[in-house]
């Protein structure tokens, strides 16, 4: 599998906040790894836990934990998703619980 632009995806973490489940993924694109956090409605945001590049001395588990910490901080501190999307997700979660 060596197609240009080819993507692979690995879920590394899942957490709940205000009745919604968010997922953190490592995604490979053209030999590079990128991390994203995904909301239940399919909205995604890239994660950048380090200013420029990932320092070479970090172990894979440390890098994974850095991405997870950034994802949870963004969601739990209302930095992502935006206000309108959070409201829509809360309504959807309320409807799911009522059903």
Residue pairs with C-beta under 8 A, 6 or more apart in sequence:
4 30
5 29
5 30
6 28
6 29
6 30
7 27
7 28
7 29
8 27
8 28
9 25
9 26
9 27
9 28
10 25
10 26
10 27
11 23
11 24
11 25
12 24
12 25
12 26
12 35
12 64
12 67
12 68
13 23
13 24
13 64
13 67
13 68
13 71
14 21
14 22
14 23
14 24
15 21
15 22
15 24
15 71
15 72
15 75
16 22
17 72
17 75
17 76
18 86
18 89
18 90
18 93
19 90
19 93
19 94
19 96
19 97
20 39
20 40
20 89
20 90
20 92
20 93
21 40
22 37
22 38
22 39
22 40
22 71
22 75
23 37
23 38
24 35
24 36
24 37
24 38
24 47
24 67
24 68
24 71
25 35
25 36
25 37
25 38
26 33
26 34
26 35
26 64
26 67
27 33
27 34
27 35
27 36
28 34
34 46
35 46
35 47
35 49
35 67
35 70
35 71
36 44
36 45
36 46
36 47
37 44
37 45
37 47
37 70
37 71
37 74
37 75
37 80
38 44
39 81
39 85
39 89
40 89
40 92
41 85
41 88
41 89
41 92
43 81
43 85
45 74
45 80
45 81
47 67
47 70
47 71
47 74
48 70
49 63
49 66
49 67
49 69
49 70
50 66
54 63
58 66
73 79
74 80
78 86
81 89
